[in-house]
Amino acid sequence: PWLAAWNNELRPGMKAIAVSRDLLALGLCNGARVEIDGLPGEYVVLDKTHRRWTRRVDLFMGADVRRALQWGARKMRIRCVESCAVKL
């Protein structure tokens, strides 16, 4: 359960996110760094969501189910700090 789609190993406490596949074309691919309004620090794109989702970012919260439920689903604004080269 700690292995992401690009074979990145996820560990508790990491500031990692998963992005929907439509956001990959915008430069949010494996290793891209982003800032999320209202949250301190930078997050790294280390995973991608299921194909059925669009315009979605999931925060990695490890096994902390209580924290995830407390956070819930909400709209977030993200800024790309460092994107990666996209091969078309």
Secondary structure, DSSP 8 states (H G I E B T S, - for coil): --B-TTS-B--TT--EEEE-GGGGGGT--TT-EEEETTS-SEEEEEEE--TT--S-EEE--TT-HHHHHHH-S----EEEEE------
